[in-house]
Amino acid sequence: MNEMVPFVDLGLQHQPIQAALEQAIRIVMQQGDYVLGQAVAEFEGAFATACGAAYGVGVGCGTDAIALGLQACGIGAGDEVILPANTFVATLIGVLRAGATPVLVDCDPHTALIDLSAVEAVITSRSRAVIPVHLYGQMVSPSQLLHLAQQYNLLIFEDAAQAHLAEREGYRAGSVGEAAAFSFYPSKNLGALGDGGMVVTRNPRIAQTVKSLRNYGASRKYFHTEPGTNSRLDTLQAAVLNVKLPYLWKWNYNRYTIAQQYDQLLAPLAGVTPIQNDSGRGHVYHLYVLKATQDSVSRNAILEGLAAAGIGSGIHYPIPCHLQPAFADLRYAEGDFPHAETLAQQVLSLPMYPGLSSVQVNQVVAVLKQLLPHSVSVAV
Ligand SMILES: *Cc1c(COP(=O)(O)O)cnc(C)c1O
């Protein structure tokens, strides 16, 4: 009898460190420094260092990290910000919240990452920044990004919400651009017990501005130099994240080995193609995503078959940003970004989390195989 395999299981992560988590929460309650307390400053320093960045400023969530981070970079009304259509909507929402003009571009069909030649094609005199989204845990090539940014005088703002500690070409996510946004939403590679986010940067002026923006635009108490907002990383969440951070390397490595096992087991199957990993060991596999490319078996049939067998799955993402009703004002239409649109039809995400066992991975692939009746096994 097969066991259920959930899409994510955060309990596996928390159980072994339950006592330390409770202790950290108790200390915050004893100290009573619930807002911008000691644990926030500690976590900001520790996480920025882990990213290879000089400064970290904790905010309420990843979306705020994008909005406030862009604002602190001096990006706003009249500025064009280039970002991929194939991302979670929060990237686009962050740009709009900063008051800038979003310019969407297509992605590479193999890696699902922003297509940098498409970026080059939309550059105008008003282009100020590009947002590489390190999607599914894989970084956009830093060398190509830096080359492009230098050539066109673009600011790089990384959306690293899915890429905690990801690496490529010797760079770590969060250390390539002027600034970067992270999310600590519970299911991210490093997750809080609720919402959380951070802007990391090498630039002290940007860090200082985010600190002011997250705290009503106050440069000191009751002295407001800009119309900011209230978006702070909770001390309780920072305390939890301080306990979890030391495990992140191990958890990411576990994700990587699970992905390798999936890769190996899926290779002989016709009809499914994993999203390409161009960054080797540096991919941190926030999600394990594959494309259902066989005509006779629709993606939805696979999803239903997995669900019937008790296996969780997801679609990241079913509707690309430019076709979401919320952004109709941007006046994009079907056909504008064909690769993003095809991916939206084809992608599905398999269970992926630290602690997922190799027995479970085998079970997921065995069920998947049964759902691909025409798949041919390659003789070994
Ligand atoms: C999760 C995520 C965000 C937003 O983070 P929140 O903390 O949920 O606001 C932004 N961009 C990407 C790519 C994400 O995956």
The ligand as an SDF file (V2000), in Angstrom:
LIG
                    3D

 15 15  0  0  0  0  0  0  0  0999 V2000
    7.1700   34.2230   -2.7270 C   0  0  0  0  0  0  0  0  0  0  0  0
    7.6130   35.1230   -3.7950 C   0  0  0  0  0  0  0  0  0  0  0  0
    7.5130   36.5240   -3.6890 C   0  0  0  0  0  0  0  0  0  0  0  0
    6.7300   37.2100   -2.6140 C   0  0  0  0  0  0  0  0  0  0  0  0
    7.0380   36.9190   -1.3370 O   0  0  0  0  0  0  0  0  0  0  0  0
    5.9320   37.0950   -0.1870 P   0  0  0  0  0  0  0  0  0  0  0  0
    6.7350   36.9400    1.0520 O   0  0  0  0  0  0  0  0  0  0  0  0
    4.9210   36.0320   -0.3600 O   0  0  0  0  0  0  0  0  0  0  0  0
    5.3500   38.4670   -0.3130 O   0  0  0  0  0  0  0  0  0  0  0  0
    8.0630   37.2930   -4.6900 C   0  0  0  0  0  0  0  0  0  0  0  0
    8.6550   36.7480   -5.7660 N   0  0  0  0  0  0  0  0  0  0  0  0
    8.7410   35.4220   -5.9240 C   0  0  0  0  0  0  0  0  0  0  0  0
    9.4220   34.8820   -7.1340 C   0  0  0  0  0  0  0  0  0  0  0  0
    8.2030   34.5600   -4.9630 C   0  0  0  0  0  0  0  0  0  0  0  0
    8.2830   33.2490   -5.1350 O   0  0  0  0  0  0  0  0  0  0  0  0
  1  2  1  0
  2  3  1  0
  2 14  2  0
  3  4  1  0
  3 10  2  0
  4  5  1  0
  5  6  1  0
  6  7  2  0
  6  8  1  0
  6  9  1  0
 10 11  1  0
 11 12  2  0
 12 13  1  0
 12 14  1  0
 14 15  1  0
M  END
$$$$
